[in-house]
């Protein structure tokens, strides 16, 4: 069984603004999850006109269990509700947190949850030949132009072809 990849709003936003939400679903299928809290954050962006509507119809949206909700409440408050909810789900359902938020990733690693983010998903997609390196680099360049603070500008050195 493949672990779920629990996507927070930073990752959803990065792929959605460049019209590549379908890449995530193509890559992860039913293992692409988010939480109701994150979906609420995303919908707030849609309502504000910053994000495309209906970008994530195939995404699995999970409601937190009582145990996950309690854990989310006890995670550091400097993390947003979306990050806390995703981390709680990743921890208690043996998933992977997908976030580009440095604090969220640090807390996840301290708690023992594996992490990835936009760059990791782009790299995996190229390695699994879902899209070409040129396509992934072009999507990354678009994301950066639209405000993504990426640690790299090209994926070439991260790809082991």
C-alpha positions as CSV (number, residue, x, y, z in Angstrom):
1,X,0.0,0.0,0.0
2,X,1.4,3.4,-1.0
3,X,1.3,6.1,1.7
4,X,-0.9,9.1,1.1
5,X,0.7,12.3,0.1
6,X,-1.1,15.0,2.2
7,X,-0.9,18.2,0.2
8,X,-1.1,21.6,1.9
9,X,-2.3,24.8,0.3
10,X,1.2,26.0,-0.8
11,X,1.5,22.9,-3.1
12,X,-2.1,23.0,-4.3
13,X,-1.6,26.7,-5.2
14,X,1.7,26.3,-7.0
15,X,0.3,23.6,-9.3
16,X,-3.1,25.2,-9.8
17,X,-1.9,28.7,-10.8
18,X,0.1,27.2,-13.7
19,X,-2.9,24.9,-14.6
20,X,-1.0,21.8,-13.7
21,X,-3.3,20.3,-10.9
22,X,-3.9,17.4,-13.3
23,X,-0.1,16.6,-13.1
24,X,-0.5,15.9,-9.4
25,X,-3.5,13.7,-9.8
26,X,-1.9,11.9,-12.8
27,X,1.2,11.3,-10.6
28,X,-0.4,10.4,-7.3
29,X,-3.9,9.3,-8.2
30,X,-6.0,8.4,-5.1
31,X,-2.9,8.8,-2.9
32,X,-3.2,12.6,-3.4
33,X,-5.0,13.8,-0.3
34,X,-5.8,17.1,1.4
35,X,-7.9,18.2,4.4
36,X,-11.1,20.1,4.7
37,X,-9.1,22.9,6.3
38,X,-6.8,23.2,3.4
39,X,-9.6,23.1,0.9
40,X,-11.2,26.0,2.8
41,X,-8.0,27.9,2.5
42,X,-7.8,27.2,-1.2
43,X,-11.5,28.2,-1.7
44,X,-10.8,31.5,0.1
45,X,-8.1,32.1,-2.6
46,X,-10.7,31.3,-5.3
47,X,-13.2,33.7,-3.8
48,X,-10.6,36.4,-3.7
49,X,-9.9,35.8,-7.4
50,X,-6.3,34.7,-6.9
51,X,-6.8,31.0,-7.6
52,X,-8.6,29.0,-10.4
53,X,-11.8,27.4,-9.3
54,X,-12.5,23.7,-9.7
55,X,-8.8,22.8,-10.1
56,X,-8.9,19.9,-7.7
57,X,-12.1,17.8,-8.3
58,X,-10.2,14.5,-8.1
59,X,-8.3,15.2,-4.9
60,X,-9.2,13.1,-1.9
61,X,-10.4,15.4,0.9
62,X,-10.3,13.9,4.3
63,X,-12.1,15.0,7.4
64,X,-9.9,14.8,10.5
65,X,-10.7,12.1,13.1
66,X,-11.0,13.1,16.7
67,X,-7.5,12.0,17.3
68,X,-6.1,13.9,14.4
69,X,-8.1,17.0,15.4
70,X,-6.6,16.8,18.9
71,X,-3.1,16.4,17.5
72,X,-3.6,19.3,15.1
73,X,-4.6,21.5,18.0
74,X,-1.5,20.6,19.9
75,X,1.0,21.3,17.1
76,X,2.8,24.6,17.1
77,X,0.3,27.5,16.6
78,X,2.7,29.3,14.4
79,X,1.7,26.8,11.7
80,X,-1.6,27.5,10.0
81,X,-4.6,25.4,10.5
82,X,-4.1,23.8,7.0
83,X,-0.5,22.8,7.8
84,X,-1.4,21.5,11.2
85,X,-4.3,19.4,9.8
86,X,-2.2,17.9,7.0
87,X,0.6,17.1,9.4
88,X,-1.8,15.4,11.8
89,X,-3.2,13.3,9.0
90,X,0.3,12.4,7.7
91,X,1.5,11.4,11.2
92,X,-1.5,9.3,12.2
93,X,-2.1,7.7,8.8
94,X,1.6,7.1,8.0
95,X,1.5,9.5,5.1
96,X,3.9,12.1,3.7
97,X,3.4,15.8,4.2
98,X,3.7,17.8,1.0
99,X,4.4,21.4,1.9
100,X,6.6,24.2,0.8
101,X,6.3,25.9,4.2
102,X,9.7,25.7,5.9
103,X,8.3,25.7,9.4
104,X,5.7,23.0,8.6
105,X,8.5,20.8,7.1
106,X,10.7,21.3,10.1
107,X,8.0,20.4,12.5
108,X,7.1,17.4,10.4
109,X,10.6,16.2,10.4
110,X,10.9,16.7,14.2
111,X,7.7,14.6,14.6
112,X,9.0,11.8,12.3
113,X,6.9,12.5,9.2
114,X,8.5,12.3,5.8
115,X,8.1,15.5,3.6
116,X,8.1,16.6,0.1
117,X,6.9,19.7,-1.7
118,X,6.4,21.2,-5.1
119,X,10.0,20.6,-6.2
120,X,9.9,17.0,-5.0
121,X,6.7,16.3,-6.9
122,X,8.1,17.9,-10.1
123,X,11.2,15.7,-9.8
124,X,9.3,12.5,-9.2
125,X,7.0,13.3,-12.1
126,X,10.1,13.6,-14.4
127,X,11.7,10.5,-13.0
128,X,8.5,8.5,-13.5
129,X,8.2,10.0,-17.0
130,X,4.9,11.6,-16.5
131,X,6.2,14.8,-18.0
132,X,9.6,15.8,-19.5
133,X,12.3,17.7,-17.8
134,X,11.7,20.6,-20.1
135,X,8.0,20.7,-19.2
136,X,8.7,20.5,-15.5
137,X,11.3,23.3,-15.8
138,X,8.8,25.4,-17.7
139,X,6.1,24.8,-15.0
140,X,8.7,25.7,-12.3
141,X,9.6,28.9,-14.1
142,X,5.9,29.9,-14.3
143,X,5.5,29.1,-10.6
144,X,8.5,31.3,-9.7
145,X,7.2,34.1,-11.9
146,X,3.9,33.9,-10.1
147,X,5.5,34.2,-6.6
148,X,6.8,30.7,-5.6
149,X,9.9,31.1,-3.6
150,X,11.8,28.1,-5.0
151,X,15.2,27.0,-3.7
152,X,16.1,26.2,-7.3
153,X,15.4,27.7,-10.7
154,X,16.0,24.6,-12.7
155,X,15.4,20.9,-11.9
156,X,18.3,19.6,-14.0
157,X,20.7,18.9,-11.1
158,X,18.0,17.2,-9.1
159,X,17.1,14.7,-11.8
160,X,18.9,11.3,-11.9
161,X,18.0,10.2,-15.4
